[in-house]
Amino acid sequence: MSNGEQPIEKKEIIARAPRPLVKAGFTFLPDTWESLYAYAKEISQTDFVPKSMIGKPGAVLACWQKGQEVGLPPMAALESIAIINGRPSIHSNGYWSLIISHPLCEWFRETAPDEALKQGYGECTIKRRGNLHEVTRRFSMEEAKAAGLLTKDNWKNYPGDMLQNRARHRAGDDAIPEAAQGLLPADVARDIPEEPRDVTPEPLKIPRPIKEPSNGQPAVASSSKPTDSENEAPGEAHQEEAEPGQATEAAANGESKPEKEPEKSVEEVALEEIAGYTAATFPNPKDINHFLKGQPGKVQARICAEYNRKKRELGL
């Protein structure tokens, strides 16, 4: 080494120890709530979840929980379970597999779709283990017509399959109701009219400021009910005006009518509410839509920016 040269410091590279899986293979078995939620959050960002669950780890967790109740692994539950017309449902073949694979199903018998179409009804018989009598149920074309089902695409294209699926559902729910745990076959759920929902946002409730006392009396919050003066159109003069003598006397005593504090804007209320959110109370984006409706684009942008900033701050 020549004079003046500095010795080269050698740094030891520490290799990161591999993290073992709880179970060999690709199955991930989280053992804490934090790891479970993080796992659901990662899965919700992929194309393996239905479109309605993308970016919604809570919906993924609910789907996994429902799948676990009926014996479906997590990813199989995401492929089979969906919300149709507001009801948890499973594709029709998945429903039938839950019924016939259940330990209480001793045997079953049913009519094929083409035969059901010829005879005008589907029929399914299930023998529940431990029961002396089997359960037989039918679903006919007359029932489908009376229910207005024949105009739907599935009934137009696959009427025999629809008769078979309806008969399976009736027999399965009556013979072994615990197998599906309330899950509806998808074909049945699609035929149920969706319950109407009121999507009109509630009016924003802005608390009125507390008036400062001028006579030593306790402060009283102003009523949320508008007074007659508040209902007057701008520019209208109040009919009841103070007499000149009364005004002079009040001024002489040093009394002055307290000025009404300006009400907070929708933006100010929204920003204050967002600032108070915690990880446990942080809402979905749709829950702040009532702040955005009817506001200028710049106001909407500032509210959304604060919402996203708070979300990053909470690590969500």
N, C-alpha and C positions, 0 to 999 in steps of 0.2 A: 504494500500500500504506500503510495507516494505521500510526501509531506503535505499537509493542508487538506487532505481528503477526509471527509467525515465517514465514520463506519456506518454501514447500512444496517438499520434495525430490522430484525426479522420478527414478523408478527405471526403468532400462532392462530390458525383458522380453526375455529371450533365448529365441528359439524353438528347440525341440529338433529337431535334424536328423533327417529320416526315415531309417530303417534299410533299406537296399536288400535285396531278396531275392536269393539266389544265382541263382535261375532265375525268369524272369518268370512271373507267374500265382500260383495259390494253393498250389502245391507247395512244401513247406518242406523244405529240404535242409540239415540240421544238419552242421556241419563239426568239432564237438568232441564228446567223450563227454558233457560236462556239458549241452550244449544238446540232445543226443539224448535223454538221460535226462529232462530237464525237459519235453521235447516229449511223450515217452511218458507221463510223469506227468499232464500236462494232459489228454491224450486218454483216459487210463484213468478219468478222473472224469466222462466224458460218456456219453450213451446210445448212442454209436456202437460201443461195444465189447460183446461178449457179457457176460451177467451174471457168468460165472465169472471175467472179467478186470477187473471194475470195481474200481478202487482198487489194481490190481496192475501197476505199470509194468514189472516184470520179465517178466510173462506177455505184455504187449503187445510188448515188445522181442523175445521169443522168437518170437512169431507173425510179426512183421515179418521177422525173420531167415529163418524157414522160407519165407515168401512170396517173399523175394528169391531164395532158392535155386531156386525153381521158376518165377520170372519174374512174380510177382504184385506189383503196387504195394502200398504199406503199407495203405491203407484197404481195398483189395480183399482183402488177406490177412485182415484182421479180419472181413470179411463172410463169408469162405469157409472159413477154417481154425478148427477147434475141437478140444478134447480130448474124445473119446467113449470111454467104458469104458477110460480110461487111455491111449489111443493117439491121436497126432496124426492128424486126419482132415480131409477136405475134402468139401463137399457133392457129390453124385454127378455133377451136371452140370459142376461145376468140375473134377472128376477127368477126365471125358471130354474137356473142352476142353483140358486139359494134354496129353492123349495125341494128339488129332488135330491140334493146332496145333504140335506139336513138329516141328522140321525133318527128323527121321528118319522121320516118318510119310508114306509115299508115297501110300497110299490105304487105305480101309477099307470093309468091307461087313458089315451086320448084319441080323438079323431084327427086325421091328417088334414091340412088346409084344403086340398082339392075335394076330399070327402065332405068336409064341413060346408063347403060352398054348394055342393050338389044337394045335400039334405036340408040346407037352409039354416043350420045352426052348428056351433062348435060345442063339443062336449069333452069334459075332463073329469076323470075319477082318480082320487088319491086315497090310499089306505094309510091312516096314521097308526104308527106302532102303539100297541096297547089298547086301541079302540076295536070294538067288535065289528062295527059297520064302516064301510068306506064312504067317502064324501064325493058325490057326483053333482056337477054344476054345468049349466048350459048358457050360451049366449046366442040369440037368434038374429036373423036379418031384420025381423019385424021390430025388435028392440032397438037395433041400430038406426032404423028408419025413424022410429018415434023419437029418438034422441037427437035427430038431425045430424047423424054421423056420416051418412052416405055421400055427402057433398065434399067431405074432406079428402085430400089427396091420397093419404094412405088407404082409405076405404075404397077409393076409386081404382087404385092400382093393385092393391093386395087384399081384396075382401076376405079371401079364405084365411090368410095369416091373421088378419084382425079378429076374425071369429075365434080362431084358435087361441090367440093371446088373451082375449077377454074371458074365455072359458077357463084358461089356466089361472088367471088372476082371481076369479071367483072361487075356484076350488082351492087354490093355494091359501088365500086369506081365511077361508073357513076351516080348512083342515089343519094347517100349520101356521097360524098367524105370527108366531114368534120368529119364524125363519127370516122374514124380510124386515122386521122391526119397523113397520110403517112405511117402508119405501114402496112407491108406486112404480109399476112398469111404465117405461117412457111412452109407449103407445097409448096407455090409459091416461097418463097425465096430460098429454097433448090434447086429448078430447075434452078435458075439463075446462070450462071457461075460466079465464083468469079473473080473479076478484078485482074489481075496480079500486084504484088507490088514488087518494087525493094528493096530487103533486103540487098544489098551490102553496107557495111558501107562506109561513106565518108572518104577519106584519112585525117589523122590528120594534121591540119594546125598549125605548130609551128612558131610563129613570129621570124624573125631573129634579132639578137641583133643590137643595134645602134652603129655604129663605132665612136670611139672617134676622134675628129678632131685633126690633127697635125699641121695645118697651120693657125689656127685662124678662119677658116671658120665654119659656123653653122653645127652642127651634122646632118647627113642625114641617115635615116634608109636604110639599105641595101635592095636591091630588092629581092622579093621572088623568082624571076626567077634565077635558078642556072647559074653560070658563066661557061665558058669553063673549067676553072681550077677545078671547083667542079665536073665536069663530067668526069675528068680523072680518070682512074683506079689507085688504090694505087700502088705506086712504079714507076709510069710513071714520067719522068722528063719533066718539062715545056720547050717547045721549045724556048720560048723567055726568055733568061737569061740576067741579067744586065751585062754590060761590067765591067771589073775590075776597070777602071777609075771612072765610075759612082758610084760604090759601095764605093770606097775610098773617093770620094767627099762627099757623103751623110753622111759617118761616121764622116768626119772632121767637118761637119756642125752640128753635134749632132742630126741629124734626124735619126729616126728608124721607120721601118714599123710596124704599130700596129699589135699585134698578134690577130688573130681571136678568139673570145671567143667561148668556146665549146657550142654547142646547147644543150638545155635541153632535158632530157630523157622523154619518154612517161610517166613514173611514176611521175616525178617531175611536169609535166604539169597537170596530173590528180589530184595530191594532192593539187596543187594550186587552180585548178578550184573547187574542192570539198570544200576547205576552204572558198571560197567566196559564197557558196550557202546560201540562206535564206529560211525561211519557205515558202515564196511565190514562190521561184524559184527552190525548191528542186525537182529533177527529179525522174522518175521511174527508177528501177534498170536496165531495158533494155537500158536506155539512156546512160549508161556508158560502154556498151559492146564494143564500139569502142576503149576504152582504154585497155581492157583486151585481145582483139584478138591478138594472136601471141606472147603474153608476157609469160615469165617463170612463173611457178606456184607460186613462192615466191612473185613475183611482183604483180600478180593478187590477192594474199591473202592480201598484204599490202594495195592495192587500195580498196578492198572490206571492209577491217577492218576500214579504214578511212571513207569510205562512211557510214557504220553502226554507227560509233562513232558520226559523224556529225548529223545523223538522230536522235540519242538519245539526243544529245545536243539541237536540235531544238524542242524536245518533239513531234516528229512525229511517 
